[in-house]
Amino acid sequence: MAGRHIPWLVSLCLIMCIYLSLSGKSIEVSTETKAIDDKTVFFATQAVTVRIIENGVISPRETRRHISKQIVAYFTCKLIQRSCLALTLIALSGDIELNPGYRTLKSTKDFRGLKIAHLNVRSIRNKIDQIQFELLQGQFFDILTISESWLNDTIDDAEVQIPGFSCVRKDREESEKGGGNIVYIRDGLPFRIRHDLNNNDNECLWFEIVRRKCKPILICSVYKAPEAYLESFISSLEDSLLKLDYCNSDLVLLGDFNVDFTPCKGKSNTAKQKLLNFSRTL
């Protein structure tokens, strides 16, 4: 909802704020007229509980239930009141977005810090012009990793080079079609290829960003073919992860794992669960 397009939102929030302010000033508890506020709620609860038990009026369990309902009601009203006030202020300023977040690539340009993105392109050769246009005109990203580059030894770097970026590739063998990773790193950004982490058991391309006065950032561009066994792929990836120094470096894993996360009623998604379990160990 957008405040500038829904004028009744302002009126509704104002009415709720006024109503809650007038009707929810205090809540009385038990035998004495004593208001519960943010500072004294726990002390008031303890004092009233002890007093009622000594008089033999109600059991301890019932006392806790009786008081907790009043506390919940009080804080619920208070939460609604403050939420309405916040919505009113935002609505009056006309700054409630219908769909917050990135809408275009241009929205990333104003953000500070290292900008990293990933694409799965299924052959980069017929899309290189579009990628060049996006990277060069807007200068949106510092690092772009791409899976399914579909390159091999017969294709020169010049055919997929982007001015102002270093290009790093990990292709499949000439006899094998598809797959592969390619990484573009903006010139002036120091990096090194982590050959000790790259292996032939998976299609992962590891490299490290080594900026001055910053922790090293280890980045891995991942591609798992649909026919590849997930267990073997994760096991190979874990072998590389065991070599990392997590205390003195940051880790970024991005790519295409080819695991379906679409909810499926009545069926267990073992691949999804295995990938989730793997991600939680990082």
C-alpha positions as protocol buffer text, in pm:
chain_id: "A"
residue {
  index: 1
  type: MET
  ca { x: 0 y: 0 z: 0 }
}
residue {
  index: 2
  type: ALA
  ca { x: 122 y: 350 z: -71 }
}
residue {
  index: 3
  type: GLY
  ca { x: 30 y: 648 z: 145 }
}
residue {
  index: 4
  type: ARG
  ca { x: 25 y: 882 z: -149 }
}
residue {
  index: 5
  type: HIS
  ca { x: -232 y: 663 z: -326 }
}
residue {
  index: 6
  type: ILE
  ca { x: -450 y: 564 z: -28 }
}
residue {
  index: 7
  type: PRO
  ca { x: -561 y: 880 z: 158 }
}
residue {
  index: 8
  type: TRP
  ca { x: -794 y: 689 z: 390 }
}
residue {
  index: 9
  type: LEU
  ca { x: -491 y: 525 z: 551 }
}
residue {
  index: 10
  type: VAL
  ca { x: -398 y: 853 z: 718 }
}
residue {
  index: 11
  type: SER
  ca { x: -748 y: 902 z: 857 }
}
residue {
  index: 12
  type: LEU
  ca { x: -770 y: 543 z: 983 }
}
residue {
  index: 13
  type: CYS
  ca { x: -435 y: 561 z: 1161 }
}
residue {
  index: 14
  type: LEU
  ca { x: -520 y: 896 z: 1321 }
}
residue {
  index: 15
  type: ILE
  ca { x: -854 y: 767 z: 1449 }
}
residue {
  index: 16
  type: MET
  ca { x: -694 y: 451 z: 1596 }
}
residue {
  index: 17
  type: CYS
  ca { x: -417 y: 652 z: 1760 }
}
residue {
  index: 18
  type: ILE
  ca { x: -665 y: 890 z: 1924 }
}
residue {
  index: 19
  type: TYR
  ca { x: -894 y: 607 z: 2036 }
}
residue {
  index: 20
  type: LEU
  ca { x: -615 y: 396 z: 2185 }
}
residue {
  index: 21
  type: SER
  ca { x: -457 y: 696 z: 2353 }
}
residue {
  index: 22
  type: LEU
  ca { x: -784 y: 784 z: 2529 }
}
residue {
  index: 23
  type: SER
  ca { x: -902 y: 431 z: 2613 }
}
residue {
  index: 24
  type: GLY
  ca { x: -578 y: 251 z: 2699 }
}
residue {
  index: 25
  type: LYS
  ca { x: -405 y: 477 z: 2951 }
}
residue {
  index: 26
  type: SER
  ca { x: -385 y: 219 z: 3232 }
}
residue {
  index: 27
  type: ILE
  ca { x: -494 y: -127 z: 3337 }
}
residue {
  index: 28
  type: GLU
  ca { x: -587 y: -206 z: 3698 }
}
residue {
  index: 29
  type: VAL
  ca { x: -465 y: -526 z: 3855 }
}
residue {
  index: 30
  type: SER
  ca { x: -625 y: -725 z: 4142 }
}
residue {
  index: 31
  type: THR
  ca { x: -700 y: -569 z: 4480 }
}
residue {
  index: 32
  type: GLU
  ca { x: -532 y: -229 z: 4441 }
}
residue {
  index: 33
  type: THR
  ca { x: -572 y: 45 z: 4183 }
}
residue {
  index: 34
  type: LYS
  ca { x: -231 y: 32 z: 4033 }
}
residue {
  index: 35
  type: ALA
  ca { x: -147 y: 91 z: 3668 }
}
residue {
  index: 36
  type: ILE
  ca { x: 95 y: -134 z: 3486 }
}
residue {
  index: 37
  type: ASP
  ca { x: 349 y: 49 z: 3276 }
}
residue {
  index: 38
  type: ASP
  ca { x: 661 y: -52 z: 3090 }
}
residue {
  index: 39
  type: LYS
  ca { x: 889 y: -8 z: 3393 }
}
residue {
  index: 40
  type: THR
  ca { x: 689 y: -168 z: 3671 }
}
residue {
  index: 41
  type: VAL
  ca { x: 507 y: -452 z: 3499 }
}
residue {
  index: 42
  type: PHE
  ca { x: 728 y: -733 z: 3635 }
}
residue {
  index: 43
  type: PHE
  ca { x: 739 y: -590 z: 3989 }
}
residue {
  index: 44
  type: ALA
  ca { x: 364 y: -535 z: 3989 }
}
residue {
  index: 45
  type: THR
  ca { x: 310 y: -894 z: 3877 }
}
residue {
  index: 46
  type: GLN
  ca { x: 520 y: -1035 z: 4160 }
}
residue {
  index: 47
  type: ALA
  ca { x: 363 y: -814 z: 4428 }
}
residue {
  index: 48
  type: VAL
  ca { x: 4 y: -894 z: 4328 }
}
residue {
  index: 49
  type: THR
  ca { x: 74 y: -1266 z: 4301 }
}
residue {
  index: 50
  type: VAL
  ca { x: 214 y: -1285 z: 4655 }
}
residue {
  index: 51
  type: ARG
  ca { x: -69 y: -1076 z: 4803 }
}
residue {
  index: 52
  type: ILE
  ca { x: -347 y: -1286 z: 4651 }
}
residue {
  index: 53
  type: ILE
  ca { x: -190 y: -1616 z: 4754 }
}
residue {
  index: 54
  type: GLU
  ca { x: -157 y: -1501 z: 5116 }
}
residue {
  index: 55
  type: ASN
  ca { x: -527 y: -1414 z: 5129 }
}
residue {
  index: 56
  type: GLY
  ca { x: -615 y: -1759 z: 4998 }
}
residue {
  index: 57
  type: VAL
  ca { x: -832 y: -1617 z: 4722 }
}
residue {
  index: 58
  type: ILE
  ca { x: -683 y: -1788 z: 4417 }
}
residue {
  index: 59
  type: SER
  ca { x: -426 y: -2053 z: 4332 }
}
residue {
  index: 60
  type: PRO
  ca { x: -82 y: -1958 z: 4199 }
}
residue {
  index: 61
  type: ARG
  ca { x: -151 y: -2104 z: 3853 }
}
residue {
  index: 62
  type: GLU
  ca { x: -478 y: -1913 z: 3820 }
}
residue {
  index: 63
  type: THR
  ca { x: -308 y: -1595 z: 3943 }
}
residue {
  index: 64
  type: ARG
  ca { x: -45 y: -1614 z: 3673 }
}
residue {
  index: 65
  type: ARG
  ca { x: -309 y: -1671 z: 3408 }
}
residue {
  index: 66
  type: HIS
  ca { x: -525 y: -1388 z: 3535 }
}
residue {
  index: 67
  type: ILE
  ca { x: -246 y: -1133 z: 3536 }
}
residue {
  index: 68
  type: SER
  ca { x: -82 y: -1245 z: 3213 }
}
residue {
  index: 69
  type: LYS
  ca { x: -405 y: -1188 z: 3019 }
}
residue {
  index: 70
  type: GLN
  ca { x: -419 y: -829 z: 3138 }
}
residue {
  index: 71
  type: ILE
  ca { x: -52 y: -776 z: 3056 }
}
residue {
  index: 72
  type: VAL
  ca { x: -94 y: -923 z: 2708 }
}
residue {
  index: 73
  type: ALA
  ca { x: -400 y: -704 z: 2647 }
}
residue {
  index: 74
  type: TYR
  ca { x: -214 y: -397 z: 2765 }
}
residue {
  index: 75
  type: PHE
  ca { x: 95 y: -452 z: 2553 }
}
residue {
  index: 76
  type: THR
  ca { x: -114 y: -551 z: 2251 }
}
residue {
  index: 77
  type: CYS
  ca { x: -296 y: -217 z: 2270 }
}
residue {
  index: 78
  type: LYS
  ca { x: 33 y: -37 z: 2320 }
}
residue {
  index: 79
  type: LEU
  ca { x: 188 y: -210 z: 2020 }
}
residue {
  index: 80
  type: ILE
  ca { x: -109 y: -128 z: 1798 }
}
residue {
  index: 81
  type: GLN
  ca { x: -102 y: 231 z: 1919 }
}
residue {
  index: 82
  type: ARG
  ca { x: 265 y: 279 z: 1836 }
}
residue {
  index: 83
  type: SER
  ca { x: 231 y: 97 z: 1504 }
}
residue {
  index: 84
  type: CYS
  ca { x: -58 y: 321 z: 1404 }
}
residue {
  index: 85
  type: LEU
  ca { x: 139 y: 628 z: 1501 }
}
residue {
  index: 86
  type: ALA
  ca { x: 436 y: 512 z: 1292 }
}
residue {
  index: 87
  type: LEU
  ca { x: 211 y: 434 z: 995 }
}
residue {
  index: 88
  type: THR
  ca { x: 46 y: 773 z: 1027 }
}
residue {
  index: 89
  type: LEU
  ca { x: 377 y: 957 z: 1019 }
}
residue {
  index: 90
  type: ILE
  ca { x: 499 y: 756 z: 721 }
}
residue {
  index: 91
  type: ALA
  ca { x: 168 y: 793 z: 538 }
}
residue {
  index: 92
  type: LEU
  ca { x: 168 y: 1169 z: 593 }
}
residue {
  index: 93
  type: SER
  ca { x: 515 y: 1188 z: 444 }
}
residue {
  index: 94
  type: GLY
  ca { x: 396 y: 989 z: 140 }
}
residue {
  index: 95
  type: ASP
  ca { x: 682 y: 743 z: 168 }
}
residue {
  index: 96
  type: ILE
  ca { x: 523 y: 398 z: 189 }
}
residue {
  index: 97
  type: GLU
  ca { x: 634 y: 184 z: -101 }
}
residue {
  index: 98
  type: LEU
  ca { x: 408 y: -64 z: -274 }
}
residue {
  index: 99
  type: ASN
  ca { x: 694 y: -310 z: -331 }
}
residue {
  index: 100
  type: PRO
  ca { x: 1012 y: -214 z: -143 }
}
residue {
  index: 101
  type: GLY
  ca { x: 1346 y: -346 z: -259 }
}
residue {
  index: 102
  type: TYR
  ca { x: 1545 y: -339 z: -579 }
}
residue {
  index: 103
  type: ARG
  ca { x: 1330 y: -262 z: -882 }
}
residue {
  index: 104
  type: THR
  ca { x: 1603 y: -203 z: -1140 }
}
residue {
  index: 105
  type: LEU
  ca { x: 1978 y: -238 z: -1161 }
}
residue {
  index: 106
  type: LYS
  ca { x: 2006 y: 137 z: -1116 }
}
residue {
  index: 107
  type: SER
  ca { x: 1879 y: 105 z: -760 }
}
residue {
  index: 108
  type: THR
  ca { x: 2202 y: -74 z: -665 }
}
residue {
  index: 109
  type: LYS
  ca { x: 2429 y: 206 z: -782 }
}
residue {
  index: 110
  type: ASP
  ca { x: 2373 y: 428 z: -479 }
}
residue {
  index: 111
  type: PHE
  ca { x: 2467 y: 156 z: -229 }
}
residue {
  index: 112
  type: ARG
  ca { x: 2816 y: 157 z: -84 }
}
residue {
  index: 113
  type: GLY
  ca { x: 3042 y: -143 z: -49 }
}
residue {
  index: 114
  type: LEU
  ca { x: 3141 y: -431 z: -270 }
}
residue {
  index: 115
  type: LYS
  ca { x: 2865 y: -529 z: -513 }
}
residue {
  index: 116
  type: ILE
  ca { x: 2856 y: -894 z: -620 }
}
residue {
  index: 117
  type: ALA
  ca { x: 2604 y: -1056 z: -853 }
}
residue {
  index: 118
  type: HIS
  ca { x: 2549 y: -1391 z: -1021 }
}
residue {
  index: 119
  type: LEU
  ca { x: 2379 y: -1500 z: -1344 }
}
residue {
  index: 120
  type: ASN
  ca { x: 2301 y: -1838 z: -1496 }
}
residue {
  index: 121
  type: VAL
  ca { x: 2309 y: -1765 z: -1869 }
}
residue {
  index: 122
  type: ARG
  ca { x: 2317 y: -2093 z: -2068 }
}
residue {
  index: 123
  type: SER
  ca { x: 2581 y: -1975 z: -2315 }
}
residue {
  index: 124
  type: ILE
  ca { x: 2747 y: -1640 z: -2266 }
}
residue {
  index: 125
  type: ARG
  ca { x: 2855 y: -1589 z: -2627 }
}
residue {
  index: 126
  type: ASN
  ca { x: 2512 y: -1486 z: -2749 }
}
residue {
  index: 127
  type: LYS
  ca { x: 2455 y: -1265 z: -2444 }
}
residue {
  index: 128
  type: ILE
  ca { x: 2792 y: -1094 z: -2405 }
}
residue {
  index: 129
  type: ASP
  ca { x: 2674 y: -769 z: -2570 }
}
residue {
  index: 130
  type: GLN
  ca { x: 2391 y: -728 z: -2321 }
}
residue {
  index: 131
  type: ILE
  ca { x: 2617 y: -808 z: -2026 }
}
residue {
  index: 132
  type: GLN
  ca { x: 2877 y: -559 z: -2150 }
}
residue {
  index: 133
  type: PHE
  ca { x: 2609 y: -291 z: -2182 }
}
residue {
  index: 134
  type: GLU
  ca { x: 2479 y: -344 z: -1829 }
}
residue {
  index: 135
  type: LEU
  ca { x: 2824 y: -357 z: -1667 }
}
residue {
  index: 136
  type: LEU
  ca { x: 2983 y: -67 z: -1856 }
}
residue {
  index: 137
  type: GLN
  ca { x: 2700 y: 183 z: -1881 }
}
residue {
  index: 138
  type: GLY
  ca { x: 2573 y: 163 z: -1525 }
}
residue {
  index: 139
  type: GLN
  ca { x: 2881 y: 31 z: -1345 }
}
residue {
  index: 140
  type: PHE
  ca { x: 2643 y: -153 z: -1114 }
}
residue {
  index: 141
  type: PHE
  ca { x: 2865 y: -438 z: -997 }
}
residue {
  index: 142
  type: ASP
  ca { x: 3225 y: -491 z: -895 }
}
residue {
  index: 143
  type: ILE
  ca { x: 3211 y: -868 z: -939 }
}
residue {
  index: 144
  type: LEU
  ca { x: 2987 y: -1070 z: -1169 }
}
residue {
  index: 145
  type: THR
  ca { x: 2996 y: -1449 z: -1159 }
}
residue {
  index: 146
  type: ILE
  ca { x: 2829 y: -1649 z: -1434 }
}
residue {
  index: 147
  type: SER
  ca { x: 2742 y: -2019 z: -1448 }
}
residue {
  index: 148
  type: GLU
  ca { x: 2669 y: -2227 z: -1757 }
}
residue {
  index: 149
  type: SER
  ca { x: 2906 y: -2019 z: -1966 }
}
residue {
  index: 150
  type: TRP
  ca { x: 2921 y: -2299 z: -2225 }
}
residue {
  index: 151
  type: LEU
  ca { x: 3282 y: -2217 z: -2317 }
}
residue {
  index: 152
  type: ASN
  ca { x: 3573 y: -2442 z: -2407 }
}
residue {
  index: 153
  type: ASP
  ca { x: 3934 y: -2422 z: -2523 }
}
residue {
  index: 154
  type: THR
  ca { x: 3834 y: -2328 z: -2877 }
}
residue {
  index: 155
  type: ILE
  ca { x: 3693 y: -1992 z: -2760 }
}
residue {
  index: 156
  type: ASP
  ca { x: 3942 y: -1711 z: -2687 }
}
residue {
  index: 157
  type: ASP
  ca { x: 3910 y: -1472 z: -2395 }
}
residue {
  index: 158
  type: ALA
  ca { x: 3883 y: -1185 z: -2643 }
}
residue {
  index: 159
  type: GLU
  ca { x: 3541 y: -1311 z: -2752 }
}
residue {
  index: 160
  type: VAL
  ca { x: 3396 y: -1274 z: -2402 }
}
residue {
  index: 161
  type: GLN
  ca { x: 3616 y: -997 z: -2262 }
}
residue {
  index: 162
  type: ILE
  ca { x: 3456 y: -686 z: -2106 }
}
residue {
  index: 163
  type: PRO
  ca { x: 3663 y: -364 z: -2095 }
}
residue {
  index: 164
  type: GLY
  ca { x: 3749 y: -259 z: -1740 }
}
residue {
  index: 165
  type: PHE
  ca { x: 3714 y: -613 z: -1602 }
}
residue {
  index: 166
  type: SER
  ca { x: 3946 y: -906 z: -1555 }
}
residue {
  index: 167
  type: CYS
  ca { x: 3811 y: -1234 z: -1683 }
}
residue {
  index: 168
  type: VAL
  ca { x: 3861 y: -1571 z: -1514 }
}
residue {
  index: 169
  type: ARG
  ca { x: 3724 y: -1893 z: -1662 }
}
residue {
  index: 170
  type: LYS
  ca { x: 3674 y: -2255 z: -1569 }
}
residue {
  index: 171
  type: ASP
  ca { x: 3552 y: -2442 z: -1875 }
}
residue {
  index: 172
  type: ARG
  ca { x: 3451 y: -2797 z: -1940 }
}
residue {
  index: 173
  type: GLU
  ca { x: 3658 y: -3019 z: -2160 }
}
residue {
  index: 174
  type: GLU
  ca { x: 3624 y: -2955 z: -2534 }
}
residue {
  index: 175
  type: SER
  ca { x: 3437 y: -3282 z: -2581 }
}
residue {
  index: 176
  type: GLU
  ca { x: 3177 y: -3192 z: -2317 }
}
residue {
  index: 177
  type: LYS
  ca { x: 2902 y: -2942 z: -2387 }
}
residue {
  index: 178
  type: GLY
  ca { x: 2741 y: -2694 z: -2147 }
}
residue {
  index: 179
  type: GLY
  ca { x: 2840 y: -2608 z: -1792 }
}
residue {
  index: 180
  type: GLY
  ca { x: 3137 y: -2395 z: -1697 }
}
residue {
  index: 181
  type: ASN
  ca { x: 3192 y: -2078 z: -1491 }
}
residue {
  index: 182
  type: ILE
  ca { x: 3326 y: -1737 z: -1579 }
}
residue {
  index: 183
  type: VAL
  ca { x: 3396 y: -1447 z: -1344 }
}
residue {
  index: 184
  type: TYR
  ca { x: 3436 y: -1075 z: -1416 }
}
residue {
  index: 185
  type: ILE
  ca { x: 3626 y: -867 z: -1160 }
}
residue {
  index: 186
  type: ARG
  ca { x: 3653 y: -490 z: -1193 }
}
residue {
  index: 187
  type: ASP
  ca { x: 4000 y: -356 z: -1269 }
}
residue {
  index: 188
  type: GLY
  ca { x: 4175 y: -219 z: -962 }
}
residue {
  index: 189
  type: LEU
  ca { x: 4017 y: -477 z: -734 }
}
residue {
  index: 190
  type: PRO
  ca { x: 4303 y: -702 z: -620 }
}
residue {
  index: 191
  type: PHE
  ca { x: 4231 y: -1075 z: -635 }
}
residue {
  index: 192
  type: ARG
  ca { x: 4394 y: -1413 z: -674 }
}
residue {
  index: 193
  type: ILE
  ca { x: 4272 y: -1749 z: -800 }
}
residue {
  index: 194
  type: ARG
  ca { x: 4257 y: -2011 z: -525 }
}
residue {
  index: 195
  type: HIS
  ca { x: 4395 y: -2310 z: -714 }
}
residue {
  index: 196
  type: ASP
  ca { x: 4422 y: -2499 z: -386 }
}
residue {
  index: 197
  type: LEU
  ca { x: 4043 y: -2489 z: -353 }
}
residue {
  index: 198
  type: ASN
  ca { x: 3957 y: -2559 z: -717 }
}
residue {
  index: 199
  type: ASN
  ca { x: 3940 y: -2923 z: -817 }
}
residue {
  index: 200
  type: ASN
  ca { x: 3815 y: -3137 z: -1102 }
}
residue {
  index: 201
  type: ASP
  ca { x: 3545 y: -3308 z: -896 }
}
residue {
  index: 202
  type: ASN
  ca { x: 3300 y: -3021 z: -932 }
}
residue {
  index: 203
  type: GLU
  ca { x: 3231 y: -2714 z: -1141 }
}
residue {
  index: 204
  type: CYS
  ca { x: 3329 y: -2452 z: -886 }
}
residue {
  index: 205
  type: LEU
  ca { x: 3555 y: -2154 z: -943 }
}
residue {
  index: 206
  type: TRP
  ca { x: 3722 y: -2019 z: -629 }
}
residue {
  index: 207
  type: PHE
  ca { x: 3894 y: -1682 z: -605 }
}
residue {
  index: 208
  type: GLU
  ca { x: 3985 y: -1440 z: -328 }
}
residue {
  index: 209
  type: ILE
  ca { x: 3948 y: -1062 z: -300 }
}
residue {
  index: 210
  type: VAL
  ca { x: 4240 y: -915 z: -104 }
}
residue {
  index: 211
  type: ARG
  ca { x: 4177 y: -547 z: -35 }
}
residue {
  index: 212
  type: ARG
  ca { x: 4392 y: -341 z: 202 }
}
residue {
  index: 213
  type: LYS
  ca { x: 4264 y: -302 z: 557 }
}
residue {
  index: 214
  type: CYS
  ca { x: 3982 y: -548 z: 487 }
}
residue {
  index: 215
  type: LYS
  ca { x: 3932 y: -914 z: 563 }
}
residue {
  index: 216
  type: PRO
  ca { x: 3990 y: -1136 z: 259 }
}
residue {
  index: 217
  type: ILE
  ca { x: 3670 y: -1240 z: 84 }
}
residue {
  index: 218
  type: LEU
  ca { x: 3659 y: -1592 z: -54 }
}
residue {
  index: 219
  type: ILE
  ca { x: 3409 y: -1622 z: -340 }
}
residue {
  index: 220
  type: CYS
  ca { x: 3298 y: -1940 z: -512 }
}
residue {
  index: 221
  type: SER
  ca { x: 3096 y: -1949 z: -833 }
}
residue {
  index: 222
  type: VAL
  ca { x: 2904 y: -2277 z: -823 }
}
residue {
  index: 223
  type: TYR
  ca { x: 2740 y: -2485 z: -1093 }
}
residue {
  index: 224
  type: LYS
  ca { x: 2595 y: -2831 z: -1036 }
}
residue {
  index: 225
  type: ALA
  ca { x: 2466 y: -3004 z: -1344 }
}
residue {
  index: 226
  type: PRO
  ca { x: 2112 y: -3146 z: -1314 }
}
residue {
  index: 227
  type: GLU
  ca { x: 2241 y: -3499 z: -1365 }
}
residue {
  index: 228
  type: ALA
  ca { x: 2519 y: -3467 z: -1106 }
}
residue {
  index: 229
  type: TYR
  ca { x: 2467 y: -3637 z: -769 }
}
residue {
  index: 230
  type: LEU
  ca { x: 2406 y: -3377 z: -499 }
}
residue {
  index: 231
  type: GLU
  ca { x: 2573 y: -3584 z: -227 }
}
residue {
  index: 232
  type: SER
  ca { x: 2897 y: -3614 z: -424 }
}
residue {
  index: 233
  type: PHE
  ca { x: 2886 y: -3247 z: -518 }
}
residue {
  index: 234
  type: ILE
  ca { x: 2838 y: -3132 z: -159 }
}
residue {
  index: 235
  type: SER
  ca { x: 3109 y: -3371 z: -38 }
}
residue {
  index: 236
  type: SER
  ca { x: 3356 y: -3225 z: -289 }
}
residue {
  index: 237
  type: LEU
  ca { x: 3257 y: -2872 z: -190 }
}
residue {
  index: 238
  type: GLU
  ca { x: 3302 y: -2957 z: 178 }
}
residue {
  index: 239
  type: ASP
  ca { x: 3658 y: -3075 z: 106 }
}
residue {
  index: 240
  type: SER
  ca { x: 3737 y: -2724 z: -16 }
}
residue {
  index: 241
  type: LEU
  ca { x: 3559 y: -2560 z: 274 }
}
residue {
  index: 242
  type: LEU
  ca { x: 3769 y: -2753 z: 526 }
}
residue {
  index: 243
  type: LYS
  ca { x: 4073 y: -2565 z: 402 }
}
residue {
  index: 244
  type: LEU
  ca { x: 3927 y: -2221 z: 480 }
}
residue {
  index: 245
  type: ASP
  ca { x: 4013 y: -1995 z: 770 }
}
residue {
  index: 246
  type: TYR
  ca { x: 3669 y: -1869 z: 869 }
}
residue {
  index: 247
  type: CYS
  ca { x: 3802 y: -1652 z: 1151 }
}
residue {
  index: 248
  type: ASN
  ca { x: 4016 y: -1438 z: 924 }
}
residue {
  index: 249
  type: SER
  ca { x: 3812 y: -1431 z: 604 }
}
residue {
  index: 250
  type: ASP
  ca { x: 3458 y: -1395 z: 474 }
}
residue {
  index: 251
  type: LEU
  ca { x: 3286 y: -1645 z: 248 }
}
residue {
  index: 252
  type: VAL
  ca { x: 3044 y: -1592 z: -43 }
}
residue {
  index: 253
  type: LEU
  ca { x: 2889 y: -1891 z: -222 }
}
residue {
  index: 254
  type: LEU
  ca { x: 2673 y: -1817 z: -523 }
}
residue {
  index: 255
  type: GLY
  ca { x: 2562 y: -2005 z: -829 }
}
residue {
  index: 256
  type: ASP
  ca { x: 2321 y: -2266 z: -954 }
}
residue {
  index: 257
  type: PHE
  ca { x: 2283 y: -2580 z: -742 }
}
residue {
  index: 258
  type: ASN
  ca { x: 1993 y: -2712 z: -955 }
}
residue {
  index: 259
  type: VAL
  ca { x: 1783 y: -2801 z: -652 }
}
residue {
  index: 260
  type: ASP
  ca { x: 1409 y: -2746 z: -672 }
}
residue {
  index: 261
  type: PHE
  ca { x: 1277 y: -2547 z: -373 }
}
residue {
  index: 262
  type: THR
  ca { x: 918 y: -2533 z: -500 }
}
residue {
  index: 263
  type: PRO
  ca { x: 675 y: -2656 z: -229 }
}
residue {
  index: 264
  type: CYS
  ca { x: 534 y: -2995 z: -319 }
}
residue {
  index: 265
  type: LYS
  ca { x: 244 y: -3131 z: -114 }
}
residue {
  index: 266
  type: GLY
  ca { x: 263 y: -3492 z: -6 }
}
residue {
  index: 267
  type: LYS
  ca { x: 619 y: -3543 z: -131 }
}
residue {
  index: 268
  type: SER
  ca { x: 944 y: -3515 z: 58 }
}
residue {
  index: 269
  type: ASN
  ca { x: 1212 y: -3308 z: -112 }
}
residue {
  index: 270
  type: THR
  ca { x: 1529 y: -3484 z: 0 }
}
residue {
  index: 271
  type: ALA
  ca { x: 1756 y: -3276 z: -225 }
}
residue {
  index: 272
  type: LYS
  ca { x: 1621 y: -2955 z: -80 }
}
residue {
  index: 273
  type: GLN
  ca { x: 1671 y: -3080 z: 275 }
}
residue {
  index: 274
  type: LYS
  ca { x: 2026 y: -3193 z: 202 }
}
residue {
  index: 275
  type: LEU
  ca { x: 2118 y: -2853 z: 59 }
}
residue {
  index: 276
  type: LEU
  ca { x: 1959 y: -2677 z: 356 }
}
residue {
  index: 277
  type: ASN
  ca { x: 2153 y: -2898 z: 597 }
}
residue {
  index: 278
  type: PHE
  ca { x: 2472 y: -2819 z: 411 }
}
residue {
  index: 279
  type: SER
  ca { x: 2405 y: -2444 z: 423 }
}
residue {
  index: 280
  type: ARG
  ca { x: 2348 y: -2457 z: 799 }
}
residue {
  index: 281
  type: THR
  ca { x: 2691 y: -2607 z: 856 }
}
residue {
  index: 282
  type: LEU
  ca { x: 2869 y: -2309 z: 703 }
}
